[in-house]
Amino acid sequence: MTTDAKERFGALLEAHRGIVLKVASTYAFGPEDRADLAQEIATQLWRAYPRYDASHAFSTWMYRIALNVAISHVRGSAHRDRHSVAFDDALHDVADEHGVDLEAGQRVRALHRFIRQLPRLERALMLLYLEDHSTREISEILGIGESNVTTKISRLKQRIRNEI
């Protein structure tokens, strides 16, 4: 790869690094695990970059790769997860010295727990929806039809209302 291509990749990765961080935090829960997943995503993006088609949005391409790497990561860690106990946020609330609304914090933690228990595709769908991506963008990133995206989002919203 040429120096110019390396610099372009570096600039694009830096401009869209939030995607890597959001995907990593959605699919990995410990700080070390998130860092490892973010590194693996960046590595796979680097390997795939020579095949990137500039006629498509870089962020869409990046999401596809990041989500695929994250899903593979979850599959690979399934064995480890069966033999560990999850950290329970509700048991370890700490008073907020900045006066943040504790009830709002509890709702956010409940939403995070809800998202963590979703199947991989629905988790990715929620991540993209919560980031205000359009139905079309979500459809392109996940490789499913727009009507399917709309239906799944509607069902997820109803489940959130019922469960949280």
DSSP file with accessible surface (Angstrom, degrees, kcal/mol):
  #  RESIDUE AA STRUCTURE BP1 BP2  ACC     N-H-->O    O-->H-N    N-H-->O    O-->H-N    TCO  KAPPA ALPHA  PHI   PSI    X-CA   Y-CA   Z-CA
    1    1 A M              0   0   97      0, 0.0     5,-0.0     0, 0.0     2,-0.0   0.000 360.0 360.0 360.0 138.0    0.0    0.0    0.0
    2    2 A T     >  -     0   0   90      1,-0.1     4,-2.3     4,-0.0     5,-0.2  -0.246 360.0-113.4 -72.1 162.0    1.3    3.4   -0.9
    3    3 A T  H  > S+     0   0   96      1,-0.2     4,-2.4     2,-0.2     5,-0.2   0.894 118.9  54.3 -61.8 -38.3    2.2    6.1    1.7
    4    4 A D  H  > S+     0   0   92      1,-0.2     4,-2.4     2,-0.2    -1,-0.2   0.917 108.2  48.1 -63.2 -42.6   -0.7    8.2    0.3
    5    5 A A  H  > S+     0   0   10      2,-0.2     4,-2.7     1,-0.2    -1,-0.2   0.892 110.6  52.3 -65.9 -38.1   -3.2    5.3    0.8
    6    6 A K  H  X S+     0   0  102     -4,-2.3     4,-2.5     1,-0.2    -2,-0.2   0.916 110.6  47.4 -63.5 -41.8   -1.9    4.8    4.3
    7    7 A E  H  X S+     0   0  125     -4,-2.4     4,-2.4     2,-0.2    -2,-0.2   0.901 111.4  50.5 -67.1 -40.5   -2.4    8.4    5.1
    8    8 A R  H  X S+     0   0  119     -4,-2.4     4,-2.7     2,-0.2     5,-0.2   0.929 111.7  48.3 -61.4 -45.5   -5.9    8.4    3.6
    9    9 A F  H  X S+     0   0   13     -4,-2.7     4,-3.0     1,-0.2     5,-0.2   0.937 111.3  50.1 -60.3 -47.0   -6.8    5.3    5.7
   10   10 A G  H  X S+     0   0   36     -4,-2.5     4,-2.4     1,-0.2    -1,-0.2   0.912 112.3  47.2 -58.4 -42.2   -5.4    6.9    8.9
   11   11 A A  H  X S+     0   0   65     -4,-2.4     4,-2.5     2,-0.2    -1,-0.2   0.916 114.0  46.9 -67.4 -42.5   -7.4   10.1    8.3
   12   12 A L  H  X S+     0   0   48     -4,-2.7     4,-1.8     2,-0.2    -2,-0.2   0.916 112.4  49.9 -65.7 -41.8  -10.6    8.2    7.5
   13   13 A L  H  < S+     0   0   39     -4,-3.0    -2,-0.2    -5,-0.2    -1,-0.2   0.929 112.8  46.8 -62.8 -43.4  -10.1    6.0   10.6
   14   14 A E  H >< S+     0   0  119     -4,-2.4     3,-1.1    -5,-0.2     4,-0.2   0.918 111.2  51.5 -65.9 -40.6   -9.5    9.0   12.8
   15   15 A A  H 3< S+     0   0   77     -4,-2.5    -1,-0.2     1,-0.2     3,-0.2   0.817 122.1  31.8 -65.5 -30.0  -12.6   10.8   11.4
   16   16 A H  T >X S+     0   0   58     -4,-1.8     3,-1.6    -5,-0.2     4,-0.8   0.088  79.0 120.2-115.1  21.6  -14.8    7.8   12.0
   17   17 A R  H <>  +     0   0  124     -3,-1.1     4,-2.3     1,-0.3     5,-0.2   0.769  64.8  71.7 -61.4 -24.0  -13.2    6.4   15.1
   18   18 A G  H 3> S+     0   0   30      1,-0.2     4,-2.7    -4,-0.2    -1,-0.3   0.849  92.1  57.8 -59.7 -32.6  -16.5    6.9   17.0
   19   19 A I  H <> S+     0   0   15     -3,-1.6     4,-2.5     2,-0.2     5,-0.3   0.945 107.0  46.7 -62.3 -47.6  -17.9    4.0   15.0
   20   20 A V  H  X S+     0   0   10     -4,-0.8     4,-2.6     1,-0.2    -2,-0.2   0.937 114.6  47.1 -60.9 -45.9  -15.2    1.6   16.2
   21   21 A L  H  X S+     0   0   83     -4,-2.3     4,-2.4     1,-0.2    -1,-0.2   0.899 112.9  48.3 -65.7 -40.5  -15.6    2.8   19.8
   22   22 A K  H  X S+     0   0   98     -4,-2.7     4,-1.5     2,-0.2    -1,-0.2   0.920 113.4  46.5 -67.5 -43.1  -19.4    2.5   19.8
   23   23 A V  H  X S+     0   0    0     -4,-2.5     4,-1.9    -5,-0.2     3,-0.3   0.943 113.2  49.9 -64.4 -44.2  -19.4   -1.0   18.2
   24   24 A A  H  X S+     0   0    2     -4,-2.6     4,-1.9    -5,-0.3    -2,-0.2   0.915 111.5  47.8 -61.8 -41.2  -16.7   -2.1   20.7
   25   25 A S  H  < S+     0   0   59     -4,-2.4    -1,-0.2     1,-0.2    -2,-0.2   0.767 111.3  52.1 -74.4 -20.4  -18.7   -0.8   23.6
   26   26 A T  H  < S+     0   0   22     -4,-1.5    -1,-0.2    -3,-0.3    -2,-0.2   0.835 120.5  31.1 -80.3 -31.8  -21.9   -2.4   22.4
   27   27 A Y  H  < S+     0   0    5     -4,-1.9     2,-0.4    -5,-0.1    -2,-0.2   0.549 119.3  49.6-106.5 -10.7  -20.3   -5.9   22.0
   28   28 A A     <  -     0   0    0     -4,-1.9    -1,-0.1    -5,-0.2    46,-0.0  -0.994  57.6-171.1-131.5 140.7  -17.7   -6.0   24.7
   29   29 A F        +     0   0   86     -2,-0.4    -1,-0.1    -3,-0.1    -4,-0.0   0.736  60.4  69.6-111.0 -26.1  -18.3   -5.0   28.3
   30   30 A G  S  > S-     0   0   28      1,-0.1     4,-2.9     0, 0.0     5,-0.2  -0.651  82.9-118.7 -90.8 153.4  -15.1   -4.9   30.2
   31   31 A P  H  > S+     0   0   82      0, 0.0     4,-2.2     0, 0.0     5,-0.2   0.903 114.8  45.9 -58.2 -41.4  -12.5   -2.1   29.5
   32   32 A E  H  > S+     0   0  139      2,-0.2     4,-2.6     1,-0.2     5,-0.2   0.909 113.2  49.6 -68.7 -40.4   -9.8   -4.5   28.4
   33   33 A D  H  > S+     0   0   31      2,-0.2     4,-2.6     1,-0.2     5,-0.2   0.905 110.9  50.0 -64.1 -41.5  -12.2   -6.5   26.2
   34   34 A R  H  X S+     0   0   86     -4,-2.9     4,-2.8     2,-0.2    -2,-0.2   0.922 111.4  48.7 -62.9 -43.3  -13.5   -3.3   24.6
   35   35 A A  H  X S+     0   0   59     -4,-2.2     4,-2.3    -5,-0.2    -2,-0.2   0.920 112.2  48.5 -63.9 -42.3   -9.9   -2.2   23.9
   36   36 A D  H  X S+     0   0  107     -4,-2.6     4,-2.4     2,-0.2    -2,-0.2   0.919 113.3  47.2 -62.9 -44.0   -9.0   -5.6   22.4
   37   37 A L  H  X S+     0   0    1     -4,-2.6     4,-2.7     2,-0.2    -2,-0.2   0.921 110.7  51.3 -65.7 -42.8  -12.2   -5.5   20.2
   38   38 A A  H  X S+     0   0   17     -4,-2.8     4,-2.5     1,-0.2    -1,-0.2   0.918 111.3  48.9 -60.0 -40.8  -11.5   -2.0   19.1
   39   39 A Q  H  X S+     0   0  125     -4,-2.3     4,-2.4     2,-0.2    -1,-0.2   0.913 110.9  49.4 -64.7 -42.4   -7.9   -3.0   18.1
   40   40 A E  H  X S+     0   0   85     -4,-2.4     4,-2.5     2,-0.2    -2,-0.2   0.904 110.3  51.0 -64.5 -39.7   -9.2   -6.1   16.2
   41   41 A I  H  X S+     0   0    0     -4,-2.7     4,-2.5     2,-0.2    -2,-0.2   0.948 110.8  48.2 -61.7 -47.2  -11.7   -3.9   14.4
   42   42 A A  H  X S+     0   0   22     -4,-2.5     4,-2.3     1,-0.2    -2,-0.2   0.907 111.3  51.3 -61.2 -39.7   -9.0   -1.4   13.4
   43   43 A T  H  X S+     0   0   37     -4,-2.4     4,-2.3     1,-0.2    -1,-0.2   0.930 111.4  46.2 -63.0 -45.5   -6.8   -4.3   12.2
   44   44 A Q  H  X S+     0   0   49     -4,-2.5     4,-2.0     1,-0.2    -1,-0.2   0.861 110.5  53.4 -68.3 -34.8   -9.5   -5.8   10.1
   45   45 A L  H  X S+     0   0    0     -4,-2.5     4,-1.6    -5,-0.2    -1,-0.2   0.921 109.2  49.8 -62.5 -42.9  -10.3   -2.4    8.6
   46   46 A W  H  < S+     0   0   99     -4,-2.3     3,-0.2     1,-0.2    -2,-0.2   0.922 111.5  47.8 -60.9 -45.3   -6.7   -2.0    7.7
   47   47 A R  H  < S+     0   0  150     -4,-2.3    -1,-0.2     1,-0.2    -2,-0.2   0.850 117.2  42.4 -64.6 -35.5   -6.6   -5.4    6.0
   48   48 A A  H >< S+     0   0    9     -4,-2.0     3,-2.0     1,-0.2     4,-0.3   0.645  88.9  91.9 -86.4 -15.5   -9.8   -4.8    4.1
   49   49 A Y  G >< S+     0   0   21     -4,-1.6     3,-2.1     1,-0.3    -1,-0.2   0.835  76.1  62.3 -53.8 -38.9   -9.0   -1.2    3.1
   50   50 A P  G 3  S+     0   0   90      0, 0.0    -1,-0.3     0, 0.0    -2,-0.1   0.801 106.6  48.2 -60.1 -20.8   -7.4   -2.1   -0.3
   51   51 A R  G <  S+     0   0  183     -3,-2.0    -2,-0.2    -4,-0.1     2,-0.2   0.406  82.3 126.0 -97.6   3.5  -10.8   -3.5   -1.3
   52   52 A Y    <   -     0   0   44     -3,-2.1     2,-0.8    -4,-0.3     6,-0.1  -0.417  55.2-142.4 -65.8 130.5  -12.7   -0.5   -0.2
   53   53 A D    >   -     0   0   83     -2,-0.2     3,-2.2     1,-0.1     8,-0.1  -0.855   4.3-156.1 -97.3 108.5  -14.9    0.9   -3.0
   54   54 A A  T 3  S+     0   0   81     -2,-0.8    -1,-0.1     1,-0.3     4,-0.1   0.579  85.2  77.6 -65.5  -7.7  -14.9    4.7   -2.7
   55   55 A S  T 3  S+     0   0   91      2,-0.1     2,-0.3     3,-0.0    -1,-0.3   0.634  92.2  63.8 -76.3 -10.0  -18.2    4.9   -4.5
   56   56 A H  S <  S-     0   0  115     -3,-2.2     2,-0.1     1,-0.1     3,-0.0  -0.799 104.2 -88.5-109.0 156.0  -19.8    3.9   -1.2
   57   57 A A     >  -     0   0   54     -2,-0.3     4,-2.0     1,-0.1     5,-0.2  -0.380  28.8-138.3 -63.5 133.9  -19.8    5.8    2.0
   58   58 A F  H  > S+     0   0   12      1,-0.2     4,-3.1     2,-0.2     5,-0.2   0.893 102.9  56.7 -60.2 -39.8  -16.7    5.0    4.1
   59   59 A S  H  > S+     0   0   28      1,-0.2     4,-2.7     2,-0.2    -1,-0.2   0.891 106.0  49.6 -63.4 -36.9  -18.9    4.9    7.3
   60   60 A T  H  > S+     0   0   15      2,-0.2     4,-2.2     1,-0.2    -1,-0.2   0.947 113.7  45.5 -65.2 -47.0  -21.2    2.3    5.8
   61   61 A W  H  X S+     0   0   42     -4,-2.0     4,-2.0     1,-0.2    -2,-0.2   0.925 113.6  50.7 -60.4 -42.2  -18.3    0.1    4.8
   62   62 A M  H  X S+     0   0    0     -4,-3.1     4,-3.0     1,-0.2     5,-0.2   0.910 108.5  50.8 -65.0 -44.2  -16.7    0.7    8.2
   63   63 A Y  H  X S+     0   0    2     -4,-2.7     4,-2.9     2,-0.2     5,-0.3   0.916 108.1  53.4 -59.6 -43.8  -19.9   -0.3   10.1
   64   64 A R  H  X S+     0   0  107     -4,-2.2     4,-2.1     1,-0.2    -2,-0.2   0.945 114.4  40.2 -57.7 -48.0  -20.2   -3.5    8.1
   65   65 A I  H  X S+     0   0   26     -4,-2.0     4,-2.7     2,-0.2     5,-0.2   0.944 115.6  50.9 -68.1 -45.7  -16.7   -4.6    8.9
   66   66 A A  H  X S+     0   0    0     -4,-3.0     4,-2.6     1,-0.2    -2,-0.2   0.921 112.5  46.4 -59.8 -43.7  -16.8   -3.4   12.5
   67   67 A L  H  X S+     0   0    5     -4,-2.9     4,-2.7    -5,-0.2    -1,-0.2   0.904 112.0  50.7 -67.4 -40.1  -20.1   -5.3   13.2
   68   68 A N  H  X S+     0   0  103     -4,-2.1     4,-2.2    -5,-0.3    -2,-0.2   0.926 112.6  46.3 -63.0 -42.3  -18.9   -8.5   11.5
   69   69 A V  H  X S+     0   0   19     -4,-2.7     4,-2.4     2,-0.2    -2,-0.2   0.931 113.4  49.7 -64.6 -43.0  -15.7   -8.4   13.6
   70   70 A A  H  X S+     0   0    0     -4,-2.6     4,-2.4    -5,-0.2    -2,-0.2   0.914 110.3  49.3 -64.0 -42.4  -17.7   -7.7   16.8
   71   71 A I  H  X S+     0   0   27     -4,-2.7     4,-2.4     2,-0.2    -1,-0.2   0.922 111.5  49.3 -64.5 -41.1  -20.2  -10.6   16.1
   72   72 A S  H  X S+     0   0   67     -4,-2.2     4,-2.4    -5,-0.2    -1,-0.2   0.905 109.4  53.4 -63.1 -38.2  -17.2  -12.9   15.5
   73   73 A H  H  X S+     0   0   45     -4,-2.4     4,-1.7     2,-0.2    -2,-0.2   0.917 108.0  49.6 -61.4 -43.8  -15.8  -11.7   18.7
   74   74 A V  H  X S+     0   0   20     -4,-2.4     4,-0.6     1,-0.2    -2,-0.2   0.922 110.6  50.1 -63.4 -43.2  -19.0  -12.5   20.6
   75   75 A R  H >< S+     0   0  145     -4,-2.4     3,-1.0     1,-0.2     4,-0.4   0.924 111.2  49.3 -59.9 -43.4  -19.1  -16.0   19.1
   76   76 A G  H 3< S+     0   0   65     -4,-2.4     4,-0.3     1,-0.2     3,-0.3   0.789 112.8  46.7 -68.8 -26.9  -15.5  -16.6   20.1
   77   77 A S  H 3X S+     0   0    7     -4,-1.7     4,-2.5     1,-0.2    -1,-0.2   0.431  82.7  97.6 -96.5   4.5  -16.1  -15.4   23.7
   78   78 A A  H <X S+     0   0   38     -3,-1.0     4,-1.6    -4,-0.6    -1,-0.2   0.902  83.6  50.7 -59.5 -41.3  -19.3  -17.4   24.1
   79   79 A H  H  > S+     0   0  116     -4,-0.4     4,-0.7    -3,-0.3     3,-0.3   0.942 110.9  48.0 -62.4 -45.8  -17.4  -20.2   25.9
   80   80 A R  H >4 S+     0   0  120     -4,-0.3     3,-1.1     1,-0.2    -2,-0.2   0.912 109.4  54.0 -62.6 -40.1  -15.7  -17.8   28.3
   81   81 A D  H >< S+     0   0   78     -4,-2.5     3,-1.3     1,-0.3    -1,-0.2   0.825  99.7  60.8 -66.6 -30.6  -19.0  -16.1   29.0
   82   82 A R  H 3< S+     0   0  170     -4,-1.6    -1,-0.3    -3,-0.3    -2,-0.2   0.746 108.3  45.8 -67.5 -20.0  -20.7  -19.4   30.0
   83   83 A H  T << S+     0   0  135     -3,-1.1     2,-0.3    -4,-0.7    -1,-0.3   0.130 105.2  69.4-112.1  20.7  -18.1  -19.8   32.8
   84   84 A S  S <  S-     0   0   66     -3,-1.3     2,-0.5     0, 0.0     0, 0.0  -0.901  74.0-121.3-133.9 164.2  -18.2  -16.3   34.3
   85   85 A V        -     0   0  143     -2,-0.3     2,-0.1     3,-0.0    -3,-0.1  -0.913  31.4-123.2-107.3 130.0  -20.5  -14.1   36.3
   86   86 A A        -     0   0   88     -2,-0.5     2,-0.3     1,-0.1    -5,-0.0  -0.378  27.3-106.9 -71.5 146.8  -21.6  -10.8   34.8
   87   87 A F        -     0   0  134     -2,-0.1     2,-0.8     1,-0.1    -1,-0.1  -0.576  31.1-142.0 -70.4 129.1  -21.0   -7.6   36.7
   88   88 A D    >   -     0   0   64     -2,-0.3     3,-1.2     1,-0.2     4,-0.5  -0.837  11.5-165.7-102.0 105.5  -24.4   -6.4   38.0
   89   89 A D  G >  S+     0   0   42     -2,-0.8     3,-1.4     1,-0.3    -1,-0.2   0.851  86.2  62.8 -56.1 -36.7  -24.6   -2.5   37.8
   90   90 A A  G >  S+     0   0   52      1,-0.3     3,-0.6     2,-0.2    -1,-0.3   0.803 101.2  51.6 -63.5 -27.8  -27.6   -2.5   40.1
   91   91 A L  G <  S+     0   0  131     -3,-1.2    -1,-0.3     1,-0.2    -2,-0.2   0.600 112.3  46.5 -83.7  -9.0  -25.6   -4.0   43.0
   92   92 A H  G <  S+     0   0  106     -3,-1.4    -1,-0.2    -4,-0.5    -2,-0.2  -0.131  70.4 153.7-129.5  38.4  -22.8   -1.4   42.7
   93   93 A D    <   -     0   0   79     -3,-0.6     2,-0.4     1,-0.0    -3,-0.1  -0.458  25.7-159.8 -66.9 138.9  -24.5    2.0   42.4
   94   94 A V        -     0   0  121     -2,-0.1    -2,-0.1     0, 0.0     2,-0.0  -0.964  26.5-103.2-121.6 138.3  -22.3    4.8   43.6
   95   95 A A        -     0   0   90     -2,-0.4     2,-0.7     1,-0.1     3,-0.0  -0.345  36.8-125.6 -59.4 136.0  -23.6    8.2   44.7
   96   96 A D    >   -     0   0   60      4,-0.2     3,-1.4     1,-0.1    -1,-0.1  -0.753  14.0-159.7 -90.4 118.8  -22.9   10.7   41.9
   97   97 A E  T 3  S+     0   0  172     -2,-0.7    -1,-0.1     1,-0.3    -2,-0.1   0.643  89.1  61.2 -73.2 -11.5  -21.0   13.7   43.3
   98   98 A H  T 3  S-     0   0  148      2,-0.0    -1,-0.3    -3,-0.0    -2,-0.0   0.389 111.4-115.2 -96.3   1.1  -22.1   15.8   40.3
   99   99 A G    <   +     0   0   66     -3,-1.4    -2,-0.1     1,-0.2     2,-0.1   0.765  50.5 170.1  76.6  25.6  -25.8   15.5   41.1
  100  100 A V        -     0   0   88      1,-0.1     2,-0.3     2,-0.1    -4,-0.2  -0.434  49.3 -91.9 -69.6 143.6  -26.9   13.6   38.0
  101  101 A D     >  -     0   0   90      1,-0.2     4,-1.9    -2,-0.1     5,-0.1  -0.401  34.2-157.7 -58.8 113.4  -30.4   12.2   38.1
  102  102 A L  H  > S+     0   0  100     -2,-0.3     4,-2.3     1,-0.2    -1,-0.2   0.859  90.5  56.3 -65.5 -35.3  -30.1    8.7   39.6
  103  103 A E  H  > S+     0   0  116      2,-0.2     4,-2.1     1,-0.2    -1,-0.2   0.923 107.0  49.0 -64.2 -41.2  -33.4    7.6   38.1
  104  104 A A  H  > S+     0   0   29      1,-0.2     4,-2.3     2,-0.2    -1,-0.2   0.911 110.2  52.0 -63.7 -40.2  -32.2    8.6   34.6
  105  105 A G  H  X S+     0   0   21     -4,-1.9     4,-2.5     1,-0.2    -1,-0.2   0.892 108.0  51.2 -62.0 -39.6  -29.0    6.6   35.3
  106  106 A Q  H  X S+     0   0   99     -4,-2.3     4,-2.4     2,-0.2    -1,-0.2   0.895 109.3  50.6 -65.6 -38.2  -31.0    3.6   36.3
  107  107 A R  H  X S+     0   0  127     -4,-2.1     4,-2.3     2,-0.2    -2,-0.2   0.907 110.5  49.5 -65.9 -39.3  -33.1    3.8   33.1
  108  108 A V  H  X S+     0   0   76     -4,-2.3     4,-2.6     2,-0.2    -2,-0.2   0.928 111.3  48.7 -65.2 -43.8  -29.9    4.0   31.0
  109  109 A R  H  X S+     0   0   56     -4,-2.5     4,-2.5     1,-0.2    -2,-0.2   0.901 110.5  51.7 -62.4 -38.3  -28.5    1.0   32.8
  110  110 A A  H  X S+     0   0   22     -4,-2.4     4,-2.4     2,-0.2    -1,-0.2   0.914 110.0  49.1 -64.4 -40.2  -31.7   -0.9   32.2
  111  111 A L  H  X S+     0   0   47     -4,-2.3     4,-2.8     2,-0.2    -2,-0.2   0.925 110.3  50.9 -65.2 -42.0  -31.5    0.0   28.5
  112  112 A H  H  X S+     0   0   98     -4,-2.6     4,-2.6     2,-0.2    -2,-0.2   0.911 110.7  48.7 -61.4 -42.8  -27.9   -1.2   28.4
  113  113 A R  H  X S+     0   0   89     -4,-2.5     4,-1.3     2,-0.2    -1,-0.2   0.916 111.5  50.4 -63.1 -41.2  -28.9   -4.5   30.0
  114  114 A F  H  X S+     0   0    4     -4,-2.4     4,-0.5     1,-0.2     3,-0.4   0.942 112.0  46.7 -60.3 -47.6  -31.8   -4.9   27.5
  115  115 A I  H >< S+     0   0   22     -4,-2.8     3,-1.3     1,-0.2    -2,-0.2   0.905 107.4  57.3 -63.9 -41.0  -29.4   -4.2   24.6
  116  116 A R  H 3< S+     0   0   69     -4,-2.6    -1,-0.2     1,-0.3    -2,-0.2   0.816 106.3  49.9 -61.3 -29.9  -26.8   -6.7   25.9
  117  117 A Q  H 3< S+     0   0  126     -4,-1.3    -1,-0.3    -3,-0.4    -2,-0.2   0.541  89.0 105.8 -89.8  -2.8  -29.3   -9.5   25.9
  118  118 A L  S << S-     0   0    3     -3,-1.3     5,-0.0    -4,-0.5    -3,-0.0  -0.394  82.9 -97.6 -71.6 151.1  -30.5   -8.9   22.4
  119  119 A P     >  -     0   0   77      0, 0.0     4,-2.5     0, 0.0     5,-0.2  -0.264  45.0 -99.9 -59.6 158.4  -29.5  -11.3   19.6
  120  120 A R  H  > S+     0   0   90      1,-0.2     4,-2.3     2,-0.2     5,-0.2   0.859 120.3  48.1 -54.5 -45.4  -26.5  -10.0   17.6
  121  121 A L  H  > S+     0   0   66      1,-0.2     4,-2.5     2,-0.2    -1,-0.2   0.936 113.9  46.5 -65.0 -44.0  -28.5   -8.6   14.6
  122  122 A E  H  > S+     0   0   42      2,-0.2     4,-2.6     1,-0.2    -1,-0.2   0.865 110.0  54.5 -67.3 -33.6  -31.0   -6.8   16.8
  123  123 A R  H  X S+     0   0   20     -4,-2.5     4,-2.4     2,-0.2    -1,-0.2   0.936 110.4  46.0 -63.7 -45.0  -28.1   -5.4   18.9
  124  124 A A  H  X S+     0   0    1     -4,-2.3     4,-2.4    -5,-0.2     5,-0.2   0.918 111.5  52.7 -62.9 -41.4  -26.5   -4.0   15.8
  125  125 A L  H  X S+     0   0    0     -4,-2.5     4,-2.7     1,-0.2    -2,-0.2   0.926 109.9  48.0 -59.9 -45.6  -29.9   -2.6   14.7
  126  126 A M  H  X S+     0   0    8     -4,-2.6     4,-3.0     2,-0.2     5,-0.2   0.916 109.7  53.1 -62.9 -42.9  -30.4   -0.8   18.0
  127  127 A L  H  X S+     0   0   16     -4,-2.4     4,-1.0     1,-0.2    -2,-0.2   0.952 113.5  42.2 -57.1 -49.0  -26.9    0.6   17.9
  128  128 A L  H  <>S+     0   0    0     -4,-2.4     5,-2.0     1,-0.2     3,-0.3   0.900 115.0  50.3 -67.8 -39.4  -27.5    2.1   14.5
  129  129 A Y  H ><5S+     0   0   76     -4,-2.7     3,-2.1     1,-0.2    -1,-0.2   0.930 108.2  52.0 -64.2 -45.5  -31.0    3.3   15.3
  130  130 A L  H 3<5S+     0   0   85     -4,-3.0    -1,-0.2     1,-0.3    -2,-0.2   0.727 104.9  57.5 -66.5 -19.1  -29.8    5.0   18.5
  131  131 A E  T 3<5S-     0   0   43     -4,-1.0    -1,-0.3    -3,-0.3    -2,-0.2   0.269 118.6-113.7 -91.8  10.5  -27.2    6.8   16.4
  132  132 A D  T < 5 +     0   0  148     -3,-2.1     2,-0.2     1,-0.2    -3,-0.2   0.793  56.0 163.9  64.5  32.0  -30.0    8.2   14.2
  133  133 A H      < -     0   0   35     -5,-2.0    -1,-0.2     1,-0.1    -2,-0.0  -0.565  40.8-109.3 -74.9 147.6  -29.0    6.4   11.0
  134  134 A S     >  -     0   0   57     -2,-0.2     4,-2.7     1,-0.1     5,-0.2  -0.280  24.7-109.1 -72.3 162.6  -31.7    6.4    8.4
  135  135 A T  H  > S+     0   0   50      1,-0.2     4,-2.6     2,-0.2     5,-0.2   0.900 121.4  52.9 -57.9 -39.7  -33.6    3.2    7.5
  136  136 A R  H  > S+     0   0  154      2,-0.2     4,-2.4     1,-0.2    -1,-0.2   0.927 109.3  47.4 -63.6 -45.4  -31.8    3.2    4.2
  137  137 A E  H  > S+     0   0   70      2,-0.2     4,-2.7     1,-0.2     5,-0.2   0.928 112.7  48.8 -62.9 -44.3  -28.3    3.4    5.9
  138  138 A I  H  X S+     0   0    0     -4,-2.7     4,-2.8     1,-0.2     5,-0.3   0.921 110.4  52.3 -61.2 -41.8  -29.2    0.7    8.4
  139  139 A S  H  X>S+     0   0   20     -4,-2.6     4,-1.6    -5,-0.2     5,-1.1   0.922 111.9  45.3 -59.7 -45.3  -30.5   -1.5    5.5
  140  140 A E  H  <5S+     0   0   89     -4,-2.4    -2,-0.2     2,-0.2    -1,-0.2   0.910 114.9  47.2 -65.9 -42.8  -27.2   -1.1    3.6
  141  141 A I  H  <5S+     0   0    6     -4,-2.7    -2,-0.2     1,-0.2    -1,-0.2   0.930 121.5  34.6 -66.9 -44.8  -25.0   -1.7    6.7
  142  142 A L  H  <5S-     0   0   32     -4,-2.8    -1,-0.2    -5,-0.2    -2,-0.2   0.608 103.0-126.5 -88.7 -13.2  -26.8   -4.8    7.9
  143  143 A G  T  <5 +     0   0   49     -4,-1.6     2,-0.3    -5,-0.3    -3,-0.2   0.838  68.2 119.5  72.5  31.6  -27.7   -6.1    4.4
  144  144 A I      < -     0   0   32     -5,-1.1    -1,-0.3    -6,-0.3    -2,-0.1  -0.877  69.9 -86.3-124.2 161.5  -31.4   -6.4    5.1
  145  145 A G     >  -     0   0   40     -2,-0.3     4,-2.1     1,-0.1     5,-0.1  -0.248  31.5-120.6 -66.9 153.1  -34.4   -4.8    3.4
  146  146 A E  H  > S+     0   0   88      1,-0.2     4,-2.5     2,-0.2     5,-0.2   0.878 114.6  52.1 -61.2 -39.1  -35.7   -1.4    4.5
  147  147 A S  H  > S+     0   0   94      1,-0.2     4,-2.5     2,-0.2    -1,-0.2   0.887 108.3  52.2 -66.6 -34.8  -39.1   -2.8    5.4
  148  148 A N  H  > S+     0   0   64      2,-0.2     4,-2.6     1,-0.2    -2,-0.2   0.904 108.9  50.5 -64.7 -41.2  -37.4   -5.4    7.5
  149  149 A V  H  X S+     0   0    0     -4,-2.1     4,-2.7     2,-0.2     5,-0.2   0.953 111.1  48.3 -60.7 -48.6  -35.5   -2.7    9.3
  150  150 A T  H  X S+     0   0   78     -4,-2.5     4,-2.3     1,-0.2    -2,-0.2   0.920 113.3  47.2 -60.1 -44.5  -38.7   -0.7   10.0
  151  151 A T  H  X S+     0   0   57     -4,-2.5     4,-2.4     1,-0.2    -1,-0.2   0.935 113.0  48.0 -63.9 -46.3  -40.5   -3.7   11.3
  152  152 A K  H  X S+     0   0   43     -4,-2.6     4,-2.4     1,-0.2    -2,-0.2   0.898 111.9  49.8 -64.1 -40.8  -37.6   -4.8   13.6
  153  153 A I  H  X S+     0   0   16     -4,-2.7     4,-2.6    -5,-0.2    -1,-0.2   0.931 110.3  50.7 -63.6 -44.1  -37.2   -1.3   15.0
  154  154 A S  H  X S+     0   0   74     -4,-2.3     4,-2.0    -5,-0.2    -2,-0.2   0.926 112.1  46.9 -59.6 -44.4  -40.9   -1.1   15.7
  155  155 A R  H  X S+     0   0  166     -4,-2.4     4,-2.3     1,-0.2    -1,-0.2   0.892 111.5  51.2 -66.0 -39.2  -40.9   -4.4   17.5
  156  156 A L  H  X S+     0   0    4     -4,-2.4     4,-2.5     2,-0.2    -2,-0.2   0.911 108.0  52.2 -65.3 -40.8  -37.8   -3.5   19.5
  157  157 A K  H  X S+     0   0   77     -4,-2.6     4,-2.4     1,-0.2    -1,-0.2   0.915 110.2  48.7 -60.3 -42.8  -39.4   -0.2   20.6
  158  158 A Q  H  X S+     0   0   89     -4,-2.0     4,-2.3     2,-0.2    -1,-0.2   0.912 110.3  50.8 -64.6 -42.1  -42.5   -2.1   21.8
  159  159 A R  H  X S+     0   0   81     -4,-2.3     4,-2.9     2,-0.2     5,-0.3   0.903 109.4  51.5 -62.3 -39.6  -40.3   -4.6   23.7
  160  160 A I  H  X S+     0   0   39     -4,-2.5     4,-2.6     1,-0.2    -2,-0.2   0.938 109.8  49.3 -63.0 -44.3  -38.4   -1.7   25.4
  161  161 A R  H  < S+     0   0  152     -4,-2.4    -1,-0.2     1,-0.2    -2,-0.2   0.906 116.8  42.5 -59.5 -40.3  -41.7   -0.1   26.4
  162  162 A N  H  < S+     0   0  117     -4,-2.3    -2,-0.2    -5,-0.2    -1,-0.2   0.860 123.2  34.6 -75.0 -38.8  -42.9   -3.4   27.8
  163  163 A E  H  <        0   0  105     -4,-2.9    -2,-0.2    -5,-0.2    -3,-0.2   0.712 360.0 360.0 -94.5 -23.7  -39.7   -4.5   29.6
  164  164 A I     <        0   0   85     -4,-2.6    -3,-0.2    -5,-0.3    -4,-0.1   0.425 360.0 360.0-114.5 360.0  -38.2   -1.2   30.8
